[in-house]
Amino acid sequence: MGLSVVSPEGEALGRVRSVRDFGAGDLLEIEPPVGDSWWLPFTRDAVPEVSIAQRRIVAVKPDETE
């Protein structure tokens, strides 16, 4: 929790607010700089890169996936 979230292009999307598992796999709750938080499945397609050393993840927002 607390890692910054950026798009593949480097755009700031927010921070990881929580990690949950409601039975169908892990979900990341992303808190954007402005607006309501949103959920992201913690899969390789949606989260292609995690860097603990840099304290950030690269994320593809759900409406941008195929």
N, CA, C and O atoms as a CHARMM CRD file, in Angstrom:
* protein
*
  264
    1    1 MET  N      0.83700  -1.16600   0.00000 PROA 1      0.00000
    2    1 MET  CA     0.00000   0.00000   0.00000 PROA 1      0.00000
    3    1 MET  C      0.89000   1.24100   0.00000 PROA 1      0.00000
    4    1 MET  O      2.01200   1.23000   0.50700 PROA 1      0.00000
    5    2 GLY  N      0.34800   2.31300  -0.58900 PROA 2      0.00000
    6    2 GLY  CA     1.07300   3.56100  -0.62700 PROA 2      0.00000
    7    2 GLY  C      1.94700   3.75200  -1.84900 PROA 2      0.00000
    8    2 GLY  O      2.47000   4.84500  -2.06600 PROA 2      0.00000
    9    3 LEU  N      2.11700   2.71100  -2.65500 PROA 3      0.00000
   10    3 LEU  CA     2.93000   2.86700  -3.85700 PROA 3      0.00000
   11    3 LEU  C      2.23100   3.80000  -4.83200 PROA 3      0.00000
   12    3 LEU  O      1.00400   3.80800  -4.92700 PROA 3      0.00000
   13    4 SER  N      3.02500   4.59000  -5.55800 PROA 4      0.00000
   14    4 SER  CA     2.43900   5.45000  -6.58700 PROA 4      0.00000
   15    4 SER  C      2.04700   4.58300  -7.77900 PROA 4      0.00000
   16    4 SER  O      2.63700   3.53000  -8.02000 PROA 4      0.00000
   17    5 VAL  N      1.05400   5.04000  -8.51100 PROA 5      0.00000
   18    5 VAL  CA     0.54400   4.32800  -9.67500 PROA 5      0.00000
   19    5 VAL  C      0.67000   5.24400 -10.88400 PROA 5      0.00000
   20    5 VAL  O      0.18900   6.37700 -10.86900 PROA 5      0.00000
   21    6 VAL  N      1.32100   4.74500 -11.93000 PROA 6      0.00000
   22    6 VAL  CA     1.48800   5.52300 -13.15700 PROA 6      0.00000
   23    6 VAL  C      1.02600   4.69500 -14.34100 PROA 6      0.00000
   24    6 VAL  O      1.01500   3.46600 -14.28900 PROA 6      0.00000
   25    7 SER  N      0.64300   5.38700 -15.41700 PROA 7      0.00000
   26    7 SER  CA     0.27300   4.70700 -16.65800 PROA 7      0.00000
   27    7 SER  C      1.55000   4.24500 -17.36100 PROA 7      0.00000
   28    7 SER  O      2.64300   4.65700 -16.97200 PROA 7      0.00000
   29    8 PRO  N      1.43400   3.39900 -18.38600 PROA 8      0.00000
   30    8 PRO  CA     2.61800   2.99800 -19.14500 PROA 8      0.00000
   31    8 PRO  C      3.35300   4.19300 -19.75700 PROA 8      0.00000
   32    8 PRO  O      4.55300   4.11200 -20.02300 PROA 8      0.00000
   33    9 GLU  N      2.64300   5.29700 -19.98000 PROA 9      0.00000
   34    9 GLU  CA     3.25100   6.51000 -20.53300 PROA 9      0.00000
   35    9 GLU  C      3.85900   7.40000 -19.45100 PROA 9      0.00000
   36    9 GLU  O      4.48200   8.41300 -19.77100 PROA 9      0.00000
   37   10 GLY  N      3.69100   7.04300 -18.18100 PROA 10     0.00000
   38   10 GLY  CA     4.25500   7.81000 -17.08400 PROA 10     0.00000
   39   10 GLY  C      3.30400   8.79700 -16.42900 PROA 10     0.00000
   40   10 GLY  O      3.70900   9.52800 -15.52500 PROA 10     0.00000
   41   11 GLU  N      2.03500   8.83700 -16.86800 PROA 11     0.00000
   42   11 GLU  CA     1.04200   9.73300 -16.27800 PROA 11     0.00000
   43   11 GLU  C      0.69000   9.26600 -14.86600 PROA 11     0.00000
   44   11 GLU  O      0.42600   8.08300 -14.65300 PROA 11     0.00000
   45   12 ALA  N      0.68600  10.18400 -13.90700 PROA 12     0.00000
   46   12 ALA  CA     0.33100   9.84600 -12.52400 PROA 12     0.00000
   47   12 ALA  C     -1.14900   9.49200 -12.44000 PROA 12     0.00000
   48   12 ALA  O     -2.00100  10.27300 -12.86100 PROA 12     0.00000
   49   13 LEU  N     -1.45600   8.31200 -11.89400 PROA 13     0.00000
   50   13 LEU  CA    -2.84400   7.85800 -11.75200 PROA 13     0.00000
   51   13 LEU  C     -3.30600   7.86500 -10.30600 PROA 13     0.00000
   52   13 LEU  O     -4.50800   7.82200 -10.04600 PROA 13     0.00000
   53   14 GLY  N     -2.37500   7.91700  -9.35900 PROA 14     0.00000
   54   14 GLY  CA    -2.74400   7.93800  -7.95000 PROA 14     0.00000
   55   14 GLY  C     -1.81800   7.09000  -7.10800 PROA 14     0.00000
   56   14 GLY  O     -0.64300   6.91600  -7.42800 PROA 14     0.00000
   57   15 ARG  N     -2.37500   6.56000  -6.01200 PROA 15     0.00000
   58   15 ARG  CA    -1.63100   5.70600  -5.08100 PROA 15     0.00000
   59   15 ARG  C     -2.48100   4.49200  -4.73000 PROA 15     0.00000
   60   15 ARG  O     -3.71000   4.54400  -4.77800 PROA 15     0.00000
   61   16 VAL  N     -1.80900   3.39900  -4.37500 PROA 16     0.00000
   62   16 VAL  CA    -2.51600   2.19500  -3.92500 PROA 16     0.00000
   63   16 VAL  C     -3.03700   2.47200  -2.52000 PROA 16     0.00000
   64   16 VAL  O     -2.26800   2.69700  -1.58600 PROA 16     0.00000
   65   17 ARG  N     -4.34800   2.45000  -2.39700 PROA 17     0.00000
   66   17 ARG  CA    -4.99700   2.71500  -1.10400 PROA 17     0.00000
   67   17 ARG  C     -5.15700   1.42800  -0.29900 PROA 17     0.00000
   68   17 ARG  O     -4.94700   1.41700   0.91300 PROA 17     0.00000
   69   18 SER  N     -5.53300   0.33800  -0.98300 PROA 18     0.00000
   70   18 SER  CA    -5.69200  -0.94400  -0.29600 PROA 18     0.00000
   71   18 SER  C     -5.56000  -2.08100  -1.30200 PROA 18     0.00000
   72   18 SER  O     -5.63800  -1.88300  -2.51500 PROA 18     0.00000
   73   19 VAL  N     -5.35700  -3.27500  -0.76000 PROA 19     0.00000
   74   19 VAL  CA    -5.31000  -4.49300  -1.56700 PROA 19     0.00000
   75   19 VAL  C     -6.36200  -5.41900  -0.97500 PROA 19     0.00000
   76   19 VAL  O     -6.34400  -5.69800   0.22400 PROA 19     0.00000
   77   20 ARG  N     -7.27500  -5.89400  -1.80600 PROA 20     0.00000
   78   20 ARG  CA    -8.38000  -6.73900  -1.33300 PROA 20     0.00000
   79   20 ARG  C     -8.49800  -7.98900  -2.18400 PROA 20     0.00000
   80   20 ARG  O     -8.07400  -8.01800  -3.33900 PROA 20     0.00000
   81   21 ASP  N     -9.07700  -9.01200  -1.59900 PROA 21     0.00000
   82   21 ASP  CA    -9.41400 -10.23000  -2.33100 PROA 21     0.00000
   83   21 ASP  C    -10.82100 -10.61700  -1.91400 PROA 21     0.00000
   84   21 ASP  O    -11.04800 -11.06400  -0.79000 PROA 21     0.00000
   85   22 PHE  N    -11.76400 -10.44100  -2.83100 PROA 22     0.00000
   86   22 PHE  CA   -13.16700 -10.75900  -2.56500 PROA 22     0.00000
   87   22 PHE  C    -13.51900 -12.16300  -3.03800 PROA 22     0.00000
   88   22 PHE  O    -14.69700 -12.51100  -3.11500 PROA 22     0.00000
   89   23 GLY  N    -12.49600 -12.98600  -3.36100 PROA 23     0.00000
   90   23 GLY  CA   -12.71900 -14.36300  -3.75500 PROA 23     0.00000
   91   23 GLY  C    -12.40900 -14.65900  -5.21000 PROA 23     0.00000
   92   23 GLY  O    -12.32300 -15.82700  -5.59100 PROA 23     0.00000
   93   24 ALA  N    -12.23900 -13.64200  -6.02700 PROA 24     0.00000
   94   24 ALA  CA   -11.97200 -13.86700  -7.45100 PROA 24     0.00000
   95   24 ALA  C    -10.57600 -13.37700  -7.85100 PROA 24     0.00000
   96   24 ALA  O    -10.28800 -13.22800  -9.03800 PROA 24     0.00000
   97   25 GLY  N     -9.71900 -13.12900  -6.87100 PROA 25     0.00000
   98   25 GLY  CA    -8.37400 -12.64300  -7.14100 PROA 25     0.00000
   99   25 GLY  C     -8.14000 -11.29500  -6.49300 PROA 25     0.00000
  100   25 GLY  O     -9.08100 -10.61000  -6.09100 PROA 25     0.00000
  101   26 ASP  N     -6.89200 -10.93000  -6.39700 PROA 26     0.00000
  102   26 ASP  CA    -6.52900  -9.67600  -5.73700 PROA 26     0.00000
  103   26 ASP  C     -6.94100  -8.46400  -6.55700 PROA 26     0.00000
  104   26 ASP  O     -6.84700  -8.46100  -7.78400 PROA 26     0.00000
  105   27 LEU  N     -7.40000  -7.43700  -5.85300 PROA 27     0.00000
  106   27 LEU  CA    -7.76100  -6.15500  -6.45700 PROA 27     0.00000
  107   27 LEU  C     -7.00200  -5.05000  -5.73200 PROA 27     0.00000
  108   27 LEU  O     -6.84200  -5.08900  -4.51200 PROA 27     0.00000
  109   28 LEU  N     -6.53800  -4.06900  -6.49200 PROA 28     0.00000
  110   28 LEU  CA    -5.90000  -2.90100  -5.92000 PROA 28     0.00000
  111   28 LEU  C     -6.89600  -1.75500  -5.94600 PROA 28     0.00000
  112   28 LEU  O     -7.50700  -1.48500  -6.98000 PROA 28     0.00000
  113   29 GLU  N     -7.06300  -1.08600  -4.82700 PROA 29     0.00000
  114   29 GLU  CA    -7.88300   0.11700  -4.79500 PROA 29     0.00000
  115   29 GLU  C     -6.95200   1.29500  -5.04800 PROA 29     0.00000
  116   29 GLU  O     -6.02300   1.54000  -4.27800 PROA 29     0.00000
  117   30 ILE  N     -7.20500   2.01600  -6.12500 PROA 30     0.00000
  118   30 ILE  CA    -6.36100   3.13200  -6.52300 PROA 30     0.00000
  119   30 ILE  C     -7.06100   4.43100  -6.14000 PROA 30     0.00000
  120   30 ILE  O     -8.21200   4.66500  -6.50700 PROA 30     0.00000
  121   31 GLU  N     -6.34900   5.26400  -5.40100 PROA 31     0.00000
  122   31 GLU  CA    -6.86500   6.56600  -5.00000 PROA 31     0.00000
  123   31 GLU  C     -6.21500   7.62600  -5.88500 PROA 31     0.00000
  124   31 GLU  O     -5.02800   7.91300  -5.73200 PROA 31     0.00000
  125   32 PRO  N     -6.98400   8.21300  -6.81500 PROA 32     0.00000
  126   32 PRO  CA    -6.41800   9.22000  -7.71000 PROA 32     0.00000
  127   32 PRO  C     -6.19800  10.55000  -6.98700 PROA 32     0.00000
  128   32 PRO  O     -6.72200  10.74900  -5.89100 PROA 32     0.00000
  129   33 PRO  N     -5.42700  11.46300  -7.58900 PROA 33     0.00000
  130   33 PRO  CA    -5.21800  12.77400  -6.97400 PROA 33     0.00000
  131   33 PRO  C     -6.54200  13.52400  -6.76000 PROA 33     0.00000
  132   33 PRO  O     -6.69100  14.26600  -5.79000 PROA 33     0.00000
  133   34 VAL  N     -7.49200  13.32500  -7.66800 PROA 34     0.00000
  134   34 VAL  CA    -8.79900  13.97900  -7.58400 PROA 34     0.00000
  135   34 VAL  C     -9.85900  12.96200  -7.98500 PROA 34     0.00000
  136   34 VAL  O     -9.67600  12.21900  -8.94900 PROA 34     0.00000
  137   35 GLY  N    -10.95600  12.92500  -7.25700 PROA 35     0.00000
  138   35 GLY  CA   -12.05900  12.04900  -7.62200 PROA 35     0.00000
  139   35 GLY  C    -12.11900  10.78300  -6.78500 PROA 35     0.00000
  140   35 GLY  O    -11.37100  10.60000  -5.82500 PROA 35     0.00000
  141   36 ASP  N    -13.04300   9.91500  -7.19200 PROA 36     0.00000
  142   36 ASP  CA   -13.29000   8.67000  -6.46700 PROA 36     0.00000
  143   36 ASP  C    -12.23300   7.62600  -6.77000 PROA 36     0.00000
  144   36 ASP  O    -11.65000   7.60400  -7.85400 PROA 36     0.00000
  145   37 SER  N    -11.99300   6.75200  -5.78600 PROA 37     0.00000
  146   37 SER  CA   -11.06300   5.64900  -6.00100 PROA 37     0.00000
  147   37 SER  C    -11.67600   4.63700  -6.97200 PROA 37     0.00000
  148   37 SER  O    -12.89000   4.60000  -7.16800 PROA 37     0.00000
  149   38 TRP  N    -10.81200   3.82300  -7.57300 PROA 38     0.00000
  150   38 TRP  CA   -11.26500   2.81800  -8.52100 PROA 38     0.00000
  151   38 TRP  C    -10.47100   1.53600  -8.29400 PROA 38     0.00000
  152   38 TRP  O     -9.40000   1.54700  -7.68700 PROA 38     0.00000
  153   39 TRP  N    -11.02400   0.43400  -8.79500 PROA 39     0.00000
  154   39 TRP  CA   -10.44200  -0.89200  -8.56300 PROA 39     0.00000
  155   39 TRP  C     -9.69800  -1.36800  -9.79700 PROA 39     0.00000
  156   39 TRP  O    -10.11400  -1.11600 -10.92800 PROA 39     0.00000
  157   40 LEU  N     -8.59800  -2.05600  -9.56400 PROA 40     0.00000
  158   40 LEU  CA    -7.76300  -2.58700 -10.62900 PROA 40     0.00000
  159   40 LEU  C     -7.42800  -4.03400 -10.30600 PROA 40     0.00000
  160   40 LEU  O     -6.90300  -4.31100  -9.22800 PROA 40     0.00000
  161   41 PRO  N     -7.71800  -4.96900 -11.21500 PROA 41     0.00000
  162   41 PRO  CA    -7.32700  -6.35500 -10.95700 PROA 41     0.00000
  163   41 PRO  C     -5.80200  -6.45400 -10.93300 PROA 41     0.00000
  164   41 PRO  O     -5.12100  -5.85900 -11.76900 PROA 41     0.00000
  165   42 PHE  N     -5.28000  -7.20100  -9.97900 PROA 42     0.00000
  166   42 PHE  CA    -3.83400  -7.34700  -9.85900 PROA 42     0.00000
  167   42 PHE  C     -3.39000  -8.51800 -10.73600 PROA 42     0.00000
  168   42 PHE  O     -3.04700  -9.59700 -10.25200 PROA 42     0.00000
  169   43 THR  N     -3.41000  -8.26000 -12.04700 PROA 43     0.00000
  170   43 THR  CA    -3.00200  -9.24600 -13.04800 PROA 43     0.00000
  171   43 THR  C     -1.86500  -8.65400 -13.87400 PROA 43     0.00000
  172   43 THR  O     -1.63800  -7.44400 -13.84000 PROA 43     0.00000
  173   44 ARG  N     -1.15500  -9.49000 -14.61000 PROA 44     0.00000
  174   44 ARG  CA    -0.04400  -9.01700 -15.44200 PROA 44     0.00000
  175   44 ARG  C     -0.53000  -8.06300 -16.53000 PROA 44     0.00000
  176   44 ARG  O      0.18000  -7.12100 -16.88200 PROA 44     0.00000
  177   45 ASP  N     -1.72900  -8.29000 -17.06700 PROA 45     0.00000
  178   45 ASP  CA    -2.26700  -7.38800 -18.09700 PROA 45     0.00000
  179   45 ASP  C     -2.55200  -5.99700 -17.53600 PROA 45     0.00000
  180   45 ASP  O     -2.24700  -4.99400 -18.18000 PROA 45     0.00000
  181   46 ALA  N     -3.12800  -5.93500 -16.35100 PROA 46     0.00000
  182   46 ALA  CA    -3.50400  -4.65400 -15.75800 PROA 46     0.00000
  183   46 ALA  C     -2.34400  -3.98600 -15.02000 PROA 46     0.00000
  184   46 ALA  O     -2.29600  -2.76000 -14.91500 PROA 46     0.00000
  185   47 VAL  N     -1.41300  -4.79000 -14.50900 PROA 47     0.00000
  186   47 VAL  CA    -0.25800  -4.27600 -13.76200 PROA 47     0.00000
  187   47 VAL  C      1.00400  -4.92100 -14.33600 PROA 47     0.00000
  188   47 VAL  O      1.53100  -5.87600 -13.76500 PROA 47     0.00000
  189   48 PRO  N      1.49100  -4.39400 -15.47300 PROA 48     0.00000
  190   48 PRO  CA     2.63400  -5.03600 -16.11900 PROA 48     0.00000
  191   48 PRO  C      3.97000  -4.84700 -15.40400 PROA 48     0.00000
  192   48 PRO  O      4.93000  -5.55500 -15.70900 PROA 48     0.00000
  193   49 GLU  N      4.05200  -3.90800 -14.45900 PROA 49     0.00000
  194   49 GLU  CA     5.33200  -3.66400 -13.77900 PROA 49     0.00000
  195   49 GLU  C      5.11100  -3.22700 -12.34300 PROA 49     0.00000
  196   49 GLU  O      4.28400  -2.35900 -12.06600 PROA 49     0.00000
  197   50 VAL  N      5.85900  -3.83800 -11.43300 PROA 50     0.00000
  198   50 VAL  CA     5.86500  -3.45000 -10.02200 PROA 50     0.00000
  199   50 VAL  C      7.31800  -3.21200  -9.63300 PROA 50     0.00000
  200   50 VAL  O      8.16400  -4.08800  -9.81300 PROA 50     0.00000
  201   51 SER  N      7.60500  -2.03800  -9.10300 PROA 51     0.00000
  202   51 SER  CA     8.96000  -1.71700  -8.65700 PROA 51     0.00000
  203   51 SER  C      8.91200  -1.30400  -7.19500 PROA 51     0.00000
  204   51 SER  O      8.56600  -0.16800  -6.86900 PROA 51     0.00000
  205   52 ILE  N      9.26200  -2.23100  -6.32500 PROA 52     0.00000
  206   52 ILE  CA     9.27000  -1.94100  -4.89200 PROA 52     0.00000
  207   52 ILE  C     10.36300  -0.91600  -4.58900 PROA 52     0.00000
  208   52 ILE  O     10.16000  -0.02200  -3.76800 PROA 52     0.00000
  209   53 ALA  N     11.52400  -1.03800  -5.24700 PROA 53     0.00000
  210   53 ALA  CA    12.63900  -0.11200  -5.00600 PROA 53     0.00000
  211   53 ALA  C     12.24400   1.33200  -5.33700 PROA 53     0.00000
  212   53 ALA  O     12.62800   2.25900  -4.62500 PROA 53     0.00000
  213   54 GLN  N     11.47900   1.52000  -6.41800 PROA 54     0.00000
  214   54 GLN  CA    11.03800   2.86000  -6.81000 PROA 54     0.00000
  215   54 GLN  C      9.69900   3.24400  -6.18100 PROA 54     0.00000
  216   54 GLN  O      9.22700   4.36900  -6.34600 PROA 54     0.00000
  217   55 ARG  N      9.08900   2.29500  -5.45700 PROA 55     0.00000
  218   55 ARG  CA     7.78900   2.48900  -4.80000 PROA 55     0.00000
  219   55 ARG  C      6.70700   2.93400  -5.77700 PROA 55     0.00000
  220   55 ARG  O      5.96200   3.88000  -5.52300 PROA 55     0.00000
  221   56 ARG  N      6.64300   2.20800  -6.92500 PROA 56     0.00000
  222   56 ARG  CA     5.61300   2.53200  -7.92200 PROA 56     0.00000
  223   56 ARG  C      5.21000   1.28900  -8.68500 PROA 56     0.00000
  224   56 ARG  O      5.95100   0.30900  -8.77400 PROA 56     0.00000
  225   57 ILE  N      4.00200   1.36500  -9.23400 PROA 57     0.00000
  226   57 ILE  CA     3.54300   0.32300 -10.15200 PROA 57     0.00000
  227   57 ILE  C      3.09100   1.00400 -11.44000 PROA 57     0.00000
  228   57 ILE  O      2.65300   2.15400 -11.44000 PROA 57     0.00000
  229   58 VAL  N      3.20800   0.26700 -12.52500 PROA 58     0.00000
  230   58 VAL  CA     2.68100   0.70800 -13.81000 PROA 58     0.00000
  231   58 VAL  C      1.34500   0.00300 -13.97600 PROA 58     0.00000
  232   58 VAL  O      1.25200  -1.21300 -13.80600 PROA 58     0.00000
  233   59 ALA  N      0.30900   0.76700 -14.30800 PROA 59     0.00000
  234   59 ALA  CA    -1.03900   0.21300 -14.39800 PROA 59     0.00000
  235   59 ALA  C     -1.72000   0.63000 -15.69300 PROA 59     0.00000
  236   59 ALA  O     -1.52900   1.73900 -16.19100 PROA 59     0.00000
  237   60 VAL  N     -2.51400  -0.28500 -16.22000 PROA 60     0.00000
  238   60 VAL  CA    -3.36600  -0.00900 -17.38000 PROA 60     0.00000
  239   60 VAL  C     -4.79200   0.03600 -16.84300 PROA 60     0.00000
  240   60 VAL  O     -5.31400  -0.97400 -16.37100 PROA 60     0.00000
  241   61 LYS  N     -5.42400   1.21800 -16.91600 PROA 61     0.00000
  242   61 LYS  CA    -6.78100   1.35700 -16.39900 PROA 61     0.00000
  243   61 LYS  C     -7.73300   0.41600 -17.12100 PROA 61     0.00000
  244   61 LYS  O     -7.56300   0.16400 -18.31400 PROA 61     0.00000
  245   62 PRO  N     -8.74400  -0.11200 -16.40900 PROA 62     0.00000
  246   62 PRO  CA    -9.67000  -1.09100 -17.00100 PROA 62     0.00000
  247   62 PRO  C    -10.31600  -0.64500 -18.28900 PROA 62     0.00000
  248   62 PRO  O    -10.50600  -1.47700 -19.17600 PROA 62     0.00000
  249   63 ASP  N    -10.66600   0.62700 -18.44700 PROA 63     0.00000
  250   63 ASP  CA   -11.31700   1.07600 -19.67600 PROA 63     0.00000
  251   63 ASP  C    -10.33700   1.19000 -20.82400 PROA 63     0.00000
  252   63 ASP  O    -10.74200   1.49700 -21.94500 PROA 63     0.00000
  253   64 GLU  N     -9.04100   0.94800 -20.57400 PROA 64     0.00000
  254   64 GLU  CA    -8.03700   1.00500 -21.60700 PROA 64     0.00000
  255   64 GLU  C     -7.57500  -0.37800 -22.05200 PROA 64     0.00000
  256   64 GLU  O     -6.76500  -0.48900 -22.97200 PROA 64     0.00000
  257   65 THR  N     -8.08500  -1.44700 -21.40300 PROA 65     0.00000
  258   65 THR  CA    -7.72600  -2.80200 -21.79400 PROA 65     0.00000
  259   65 THR  C     -8.65400  -3.29800 -22.88000 PROA 65     0.00000
  260   65 THR  O     -9.75800  -2.77800 -23.04700 PROA 65     0.00000
  261   66 GLU  N     -8.21700  -4.29100 -23.61100 PROA 66     0.00000
  262   66 GLU  CA    -9.04600  -4.84200 -24.68700 PROA 66     0.00000
  263   66 GLU  C     -9.95500  -5.91500 -24.18500 PROA 66     0.00000
  264   66 GLU  O    -10.72300  -6.48700 -24.95900 PROA 66     0.00000
